Structures are given as structure tokens and as C-alpha cells.
Amino acid sequence: MSDIFSTPVLRLLQSGDAIKARLAGEFSAVHGLSVNEMFLLMQLEQASLHRLSRVELARRLHMSASTVTRMATPMEKIGLVKRQADERDARLAFVALTEAGLTKVQEARATFAKQASYVFRDRWTSEDVAVLSDLLGRLVADAPGSLT
């Protein structure tokens, strides 16, 4: 590729897919979660009152509101999230994190940290990781719902 920007973007996309694939097996086996479900729980964990509208969750997760609904429904059935009506506007509903959901996301964070360390363990120095983190931080600086 001769375009100076294409190669790094392709590498970022491939890296992201590889990391998600690595996390997927562990999250599913240990916590019964997909990577996207983990991200949904993490967004709720960081949100004020541990709740967000489906539209805001969709914006933060870069997916449609209907996809968020399809993802949240089974999580609601097993008690990780619940629907919560707005006190001032009954037309507005939130996806809210339950105590069980909060416990699950905290447990899954330990798995995430372990898997994250494996990504960098054999080819990266601490300095390399810090520089990469700073550079990637620039890419997501204005992204909605940053988890870092």
C-alpha cells in the first residue's frame, strides 16, 4: 500500500480484531459474556447512576439502538441489567446496571487485565506500551464514552 495512512489503519483494525478474538474465549468461558456485553457493562459501570439510555449506549458502543436492545434483553433476563423508567419522562427508559451486573463487570475486569498483559508480554517494553497508549489515546480523545 502506498497510502501512508492505510497501513496503520489496517494494522489497527487487524489488531483490534485479534485482541477481541483473544478476549472472547476467556470472557465466554469464565464469565459467560461476549466482549461487546462486557463493554456494555463497563459503560454502565462508569455512567452516572449506573444507567444510560439505549440511544446513548448505542452511540458509545458504535452500534444501532436495536442492536443494544438485542444485546441487553438476554442480560436483563439473567439479572445483569434492568430497565429503568425516567422519573420525569415516562417515555424515556434507561438500561441500568444491577448489583449482579456490577459484580460481574468487576470480576471480568480481572480477566481483562490478565489478557491485556498477555498481548504485550513478549515483544513490548513498558516504555513501548506507554508510548502506544499515548498515541492511541489521541485517536479516541473525543470518542463518546471513553473507558480509559
Contact map, one row per residue, 1 for C-alpha under 8 A:
1111011000000000000000000000000000000000000000000000000000000000000000000000000000000000000000000000000000000000000000000000000000000000000000000000
1111000000000000000000000000000000000000000000000000000000000000000000000000000000000000000000000000000000000000000000000000000000000000000000000000
1111111000000000000000000000000000000000000000000000000000000000000000000000000000000000000000000000000000000000000000000000000000000000000000000000
1111111100000000000000000000000000000000000000000000000000000000000000000000000000000000000000000000000000000000000000000000000000000000000000000000
0011111110000000000000000000000000000000000000000000000000000000000000000000000000000000000000000000000000000000000000000000000000000000000000000000
1011111111000000000000000000000000000000000000000000000000000000000000000000000000000000000000000000000000000000000000000000000000000000000000000000
1011111111100000000000000000000000000000000000000000000000000000000000000000000000000000000000000000000000000000000000000000000000000000000000000000
0001111111110000000000000000000000000000000000000000000000000000000000000000000000000000000000000000000000000000000000000000000000000000000000000000
0000111111111000000000000000000000000000000000000000000000000000000000000000000000000000000000000000000000000000000000000000000000000000000000000000
0000011111111100000000000000000000000000000000000000000000000000000000000000000000000000000000000000000000000000000000000000000000000000000000000000
0000001111111110000000000000000000000000000000000000000000000000000000000000000000000000000000000000000000000000000000000000000000000000000000000000
0000000111111111000000000000000000000000000000000000000000000000000000000000000000000000000000000000000000000000000000000000000000000000000000000000
0000000011111111100000000000000000000000000000000000000000000000000000000000000000000000000000000000000000000000000000000000000000000000000000000000
0000000001111111110000000000000000000000000000000000000000000000000000000000000000000000000000000000000000000000000000000000000000000000000000000000
0000000000111111111000000000000000000000000000000000000000000000000000000000000000000000000000000000000000000000000000000000000000000000000000000000
0000000000011111111100000000000000000000000000000000000000000000000000000000000000000000000000000000000000000000000000000000000000000000000000000000
0000000000001111111110000000000000000000000000000000000000000000000000000000000000000000000000000000000000000000000000000000000000000000000000000000
0000000000000111111111000000000000000000000000000000000000000000000000000000000000000000000000000000000000000000000000000000000000000000000000000000
0000000000000011111111100000000000000000000000000000000000000000000000000000000000000000000000000000000000000000000000100000000000000000000000000000
0000000000000001111111110000000000100000000000000000000000000000000000000000000000000000000000000000000000000000000000000000000000000000000000000000
0000000000000000111111111000000000000000000000000000000000000000000000000000000000000000000000000000000000000000000000000000000000000000000000000000
0000000000000000011111111100000000000000000000000000000000000000000000000000000000000000000000000000000000000000001000000000000000000000000000000000
0000000000000000001111111110000000100000000000000000000000000000000000000000000000000000000000000000000000000001001000000000000000000000000000000000
0000000000000000000111111111000011100000000000000000000000000000000000000000000000000000000000000000000000000000000000000000000000000000000000000000
0000000000000000000011111111100000000000000000000000000000000000000000000000000000000000000000000000000000000000000000000000000000000000000000000000
0000000000000000000001111111111000000000000000000000000000000000000000000000000000000000000000000000000000000010000000000000000000000000000000000000
0000000000000000000000111111111111100000000000000000000000000000000000000000000000000000000000000000000000010010000000000000000000000000000000000000
0000000000000000000000011111111111000000000000000000000000000000000000000000000000000000000000000000000000000000000000000000000000000000000000000000
0000000000000000000000001111111100000000000000000000000000000000000000000000000000000000000000000000000000000000000000000000000000000000000000000000
0000000000000000000000000111111100000000000000000000000000000000000000000000000000000000000000000000000000000000000000000000000000000000000000000000
0000000000000000000000000111111110000000000000000000000000000000000000000000000000000000000000000000000100010000000000000000000000000000000000000000
0000000000000000000000000011111111000000000000000000000000000000000000000000000000000000000000000000000000000000000000000000000000000000000000000000
0000000000000000000000010011001111101100000000000000000000000000000000000000000000000000000000000000000000000000000000000000000000000000000000000000
0000000000000000000000010011000111111100000000000000000000000000000000000000000000000000000000000000000000000000000000000000000000000000000000000000
0000000000000000000100110010000011111110000000000000000000000000000000000000000000000000000000000000000000000000000000000000000000000000000000000000
0000000000000000000000000000000001111111000000000000000000000000000000000000000000000000000000000000000000000000000000000000000000000000000000000000
0000000000000000000000000000000011111111100000000000000000000000000000100000000000000000000000000000000000000000000000000000000000000000000000000000
0000000000000000000000000000000011111111110000000000000000000000000000000000000000000000000000000000000010010000000000000000000000000000000000000000
0000000000000000000000000000000000111111111000000000000000001000000000000000000000000000000000000000000000000000000000000000000000000000000000000000
0000000000000000000000000000000000011111111100000000000010001000000000000000000000000000000000000000000000000000000000000000000000000000000000000000
0000000000000000000000000000000000001111111110000000000000000000000000000000000000000000000000001000110010000000000000000000000000000000000000000000
0000000000000000000000000000000000000111111111000000000000000000000000000000000000000000000000000000000010000000000000000000000000000000000000000010
0000000000000000000000000000000000000011111111100000000010010000000000000000000000000000000000000000000000000000000000000000000000000000000000001010
0000000000000000000000000000000000000001111111100111000000000000000000000000000000000000000000111000000000000000000000000000000000000000000000000000
0000000000000000000000000000000000000000111111100110000000000000000000000000000000000000000000001000010010000000000000000000000000000000000000000000
0000000000000000000000000000000000000000011111110100000000000000000000000000000000000000000000000000000000000000000000000000000000000000000000000010
0000000000000000000000000000000000000000001111111111000000000000000000000000000000000000000000000000000000000000000000000000000000000000000000000000
0000000000000000000000000000000000000000000001111110000000000000000000000000000000000000000000000000000000000000000000000000000000000000000000000000
0000000000000000000000000000000000000000000000111110000000000000000000000000000000000000000000000000000000000000000000000000000000000000000000000000
0000000000000000000000000000000000000000000111111111000000000000000000000000000000000000000000011000000000000000000000000000000000000000000000000000
0000000000000000000000000000000000000000000110111111100000000000000000000000000000000000000001111000000000000000000000000000000000000000000000000000
0000000000000000000000000000000000000000000100100111110110000000000000000000000000000000000001110000000000000000000000000000000000000000000000000000
0000000000000000000000000000000000000000000000000011111110000000000000000000000000000000000111100000000000000000000000000000000000000000000000000000
0000000000000000000000000000000000000000000000000001111111000000100110000000000000000000000011100000000000000000000000000000000000000000000000000000
0000000000000000000000000000000000000000000000000000111111100001100000000000000000000000000000000000000000000000000000000000000000000000000000000000
0000000000000000000000000000000000000000000000000001111111110000000000000000000000000000000000000000000000000000000000000000000000000000000000000000
0000000000000000000000000000000000000001001000000001111111111000100100000000000000000000000000000000000000000000000000000000000000000000000000000000
0000000000000000000000000000000000000000000000000000011111111111101100000000000000000000000000000000000000000000000000000000000000000000000000000000
0000000000000000000000000000000000000000000000000000001111111111000000000000000000000000000000000000000000000000000000000000000000000000000000010000
0000000000000000000000000000000000000000001000000000000111111110000000000000000000000000000000000000000000000000000000000000000000000000000000111100
0000000000000000000000000000000000000011000000000000000011111110000000000000000000000000000000000000000000000000000000000000000000000000000000000000
0000000000000000000000000000000000000000000000000000000001111111000000000000000000000000000000000000000000000000000000000000000000000000000000000000
0000000000000000000000000000000000000000000000000000000001111111101100000000000000000000000000000000000000000000000000000000000000000000000000000000
0000000000000000000000000000000000000000000000000000001001100111111100000000000000000000000000000000000000000000000000000000000000000000000000000000
0000000000000000000000000000000000000000000000000000011011000011111110000000000000000000000000000000000000000000000000000000000000000000000000000000
0000000000000000000000000000000000000000000000000000000000000001111111000000000000000000000000000000000000000000000000000000000000000000000000000000
0000000000000000000000000000000000000000000000000000000001000011111111100000000000000000000000000000000000000000000000000000000000000000000000000000
0000000000000000000000000000000000000000000000000000010011000011111111110000000000000000000000000000000000000000000000000000000000000000000000000000
0000000000000000000000000000000000000000000000000000010000000000111111111000000000000000000000000000000000000000000000000000000000000000000000000000
0000000000000000000000000000000000000000000000000000000000000000011111111100000000000000000000000000000000000000000000000000000000000000000000000000
0000000000000000000000000000000000001000000000000000000000000000001111111110000000000000000000000000000000000000000000000000000000000000000000000000
0000000000000000000000000000000000000000000000000000000000000000000111111111000010000000000000100000000000000000000000000000000000000000000000000000
0000000000000000000000000000000000000000000000000000000000000000000011111111100000000000000000000000000000000000000000000000000000000000000000000000
0000000000000000000000000000000000000000000000000000000000000000000001111111110000000000000000000000000000000000000000000000000000000000000000000000
0000000000000000000000000000000000000000000000000000000000000000000000111111111110000000000000000000000000000000000000000000000000000000000000000000
0000000000000000000000000000000000000000000000000000000000000000000000011111111111100000000000000000000000000000000000000000000000000000000000000000
0000000000000000000000000000000000000000000000000000000000000000000000001111111100000000000000000000000000000000000000000000000000000000000000000000
0000000000000000000000000000000000000000000000000000000000000000000000000111111100000000000000000000000000000000000000000000000000000000000000000000
0000000000000000000000000000000000000000000000000000000000000000000000000011111111000000000000000101100000000000000000000000000000000000000000000000
0000000000000000000000000000000000000000000000000000000000000000000000000011111111000000000000001111110100000000000000000000000000000000000000000000
0000000000000000000000000000000000000000000000000000000000000000000000010011001111100000000000111100100000000000000000000000000000000000000000000000
0000000000000000000000000000000000000000000000000000000000000000000000000001001111110000000000111100000000000000000000000000000000000000000000000000
0000000000000000000000000000000000000000000000000000000000000000000000000001000011111000000011110000000000000000000000000000000000000000000000000000
0000000000000000000000000000000000000000000000000000000000000000000000000000000001111100000011110000000000000000000000000000000000000000000000000000
0000000000000000000000000000000000000000000000000000000000000000000000000000000000111110111111000000000000000000000000000000000000000000000000000000
0000000000000000000000000000000000000000000000000000000000000000000000000000000000011111111111000000000000000000000000000000000000000000000000000000
0000000000000000000000000000000000000000000000000000000000000000000000000000000000001111110000000000000000000000000000000000000000000000000000000000
0000000000000000000000000000000000000000000000000000000000000000000000000000000000000111110000000000000000000000000000000000000000000000000000000000
0000000000000000000000000000000000000000000000000000000000000000000000000000000000001111111100000000000000000000000000000000000000000000000000000000
0000000000000000000000000000000000000000000000000000000000000000000000000000000000001111111110000000000000000000000000000000000000000000000000000000
0000000000000000000000000000000000000000000000000000000000000000000000000000000000001100111110000000000000000000000000000000000000000000000000000000
0000000000000000000000000000000000000000000000000000100000000000000000000000000000001100111111000000000000000000000000000000000000000000000000000000
0000000000000000000000000000000000000000000000000000110000000000000000000000000000111100011111100000000000000000000000000000000000000000000000000000
0000000000000000000000000000000000000000000000000011110000000000000000000000000000111100000111110000000000000000000000000000000000000000000000000000
0000000000000000000000000000000000000000000100000011110000000000000000010000000011110000000011111000000000000000000000000000000000000000000000000000
0000000000000000000000000000000000000000000100000111000000000000000000000000000011110000000001111100000000000000000000000000000000000000000000000000
0000000000000000000000000000000000000000100110000110000000000000000000000000000111000000000000111111110000000000000000000000000000000000000000000000
0000000000000000000000000000000000000000000000000000000000000000000000000000001111000000000000011111110000000000000000000000000000000000000000000000
0000000000000000000000000000000000000000000000000000000000000000000000000000000100000000000000001111111000000000000000000000000000000000000000000000
0000000000000000000000000000000000000000000000000000000000000000000000000000001100000000000000001111111100000000000000000000000000000000000000000000
0000000000000000000000000000000000000000100000000000000000000000000000000000001110000000000000001111111110000000000000000000000000000000000000000000
0000000000000000000000000000000000000000100010000000000000000000000000000000000100000000000000001111111111000000000000000000000000000000000000000000
0000000000000000000000000000000000000000000000000000000000000000000000000000000000000000000000000011111111100000000000000000000000000000000000000000
0000000000000000000000000000001000000000000000000000000000000000000000000000000100000000000000000001111111110000000000000000000000000000000000000000
0000000000000000000000000000000000000100110010000000000000000000000000000000000000000000000000000000111111111000000000000000000000000000000000000000
0000000000000000000000000000000000000000000000000000000000000000000000000000000000000000000000000000011111111100000000000000000000000000000000000000
0000000000000000000000000000000000000000000000000000000000000000000000000000000000000000000000000000001111111110000000000000000000000000000000000000
0000000000000000000000000010001000000100000000000000000000000000000000000000000000000000000000000000000111111111000000000000000000000000000000000000
0000000000000000000000000000000000000000000000000000000000000000000000000000000000000000000000000000000011111111100000000000000000000000000000000000
0000000000000000000000000000000000000000000000000000000000000000000000000000000000000000000000000000000001111111110000000000000000000000000000000000
0000000000000000000000000110000000000000000000000000000000000000000000000000000000000000000000000000000000111111111000000000000000000000000000000000
0000000000000000000000100000000000000000000000000000000000000000000000000000000000000000000000000000000000011111111100000000000000000000000000000000
0000000000000000000000000000000000000000000000000000000000000000000000000000000000000000000000000000000000001111111110000000000000000000000000000000
0000000000000000000000000000000000000000000000000000000000000000000000000000000000000000000000000000000000000111111111000000000000000000000000000000
0000000000000000000001100000000000000000000000000000000000000000000000000000000000000000000000000000000000000011111111100000000000000000000000000000
0000000000000000000000000000000000000000000000000000000000000000000000000000000000000000000000000000000000000001111111110000000000000000000000000000
0000000000000000000000000000000000000000000000000000000000000000000000000000000000000000000000000000000000000000111111111000000000000000000000000000
0000000000000000000000000000000000000000000000000000000000000000000000000000000000000000000000000000000000000000011111111100000000000000000000000000
0000000000000000001000000000000000000000000000000000000000000000000000000000000000000000000000000000000000000000001111111100000000000000000000000000
0000000000000000000000000000000000000000000000000000000000000000000000000000000000000000000000000000000000000000000111111111000010000000000000000000
0000000000000000000000000000000000000000000000000000000000000000000000000000000000000000000000000000000000000000000011111111000000000000000000000000
0000000000000000000000000000000000000000000000000000000000000000000000000000000000000000000000000000000000000000000001111111000000000000000000000000
0000000000000000000000000000000000000000000000000000000000000000000000000000000000000000000000000000000000000000000000011111100000000000000000000000
0000000000000000000000000000000000000000000000000000000000000000000000000000000000000000000000000000000000000000000000011111111110000000000000000000
0000000000000000000000000000000000000000000000000000000000000000000000000000000000000000000000000000000000000000000000000011111110000000000000000000
0000000000000000000000000000000000000000000000000000000000000000000000000000000000000000000000000000000000000000000000000001111111000000000000000000
0000000000000000000000000000000000000000000000000000000000000000000000000000000000000000000000000000000000000000000000000001111111100000000000000000
0000000000000000000000000000000000000000000000000000000000000000000000000000000000000000000000000000000000000000000000000001111111110000000000000000
0000000000000000000000000000000000000000000000000000000000000000000000000000000000000000000000000000000000000000000000010001111111111000000000000000
0000000000000000000000000000000000000000000000000000000000000000000000000000000000000000000000000000000000000000000000000000011111111100000000000000
0000000000000000000000000000000000000000000000000000000000000000000000000000000000000000000000000000000000000000000000000000001111111110000000000000
0000000000000000000000000000000000000000000000000000000000000000000000000000000000000000000000000000000000000000000000000000000111111111000000000000
0000000000000000000000000000000000000000000000000000000000000000000000000000000000000000000000000000000000000000000000000000000011111111100000000000
0000000000000000000000000000000000000000000000000000000000000000000000000000000000000000000000000000000000000000000000000000000001111111110000000000
0000000000000000000000000000000000000000000000000000000000000000000000000000000000000000000000000000000000000000000000000000000000111111111000000000
0000000000000000000000000000000000000000000000000000000000000000000000000000000000000000000000000000000000000000000000000000000000011111111100000000
0000000000000000000000000000000000000000000000000000000000000000000000000000000000000000000000000000000000000000000000000000000000001111111110000000
0000000000000000000000000000000000000000000000000000000000000000000000000000000000000000000000000000000000000000000000000000000000000111111110000000
0000000000000000000000000000000000000000000000000000000000000000000000000000000000000000000000000000000000000000000000000000000000000011111111000000
0000000000000000000000000000000000000000000000000000000000000000000000000000000000000000000000000000000000000000000000000000000000000001111111100100
0000000000000000000000000000000000000000000000000000000000000000000000000000000000000000000000000000000000000000000000000000000000000000111111100100
0000000000000000000000000000000000000000000000000000000000000000000000000000000000000000000000000000000000000000000000000000000000000000001111110000
0000000000000000000000000000000000000000000000000000000000010000000000000000000000000000000000000000000000000000000000000000000000000000000111111100
0000000000000000000000000000000000000000000000000000000000110000000000000000000000000000000000000000000000000000000000000000000000000000000001111100
0000000000000000000000000000000000000000001000000000000000010000000000000000000000000000000000000000000000000000000000000000000000000000000000111110
0000000000000000000000000000000000000000000000000000000000010000000000000000000000000000000000000000000000000000000000000000000000000000000110111111
0000000000000000000000000000000000000000011001000000000000000000000000000000000000000000000000000000000000000000000000000000000000000000000000001111
0000000000000000000000000000000000000000000000000000000000000000000000000000000000000000000000000000000000000000000000000000000000000000000000000111
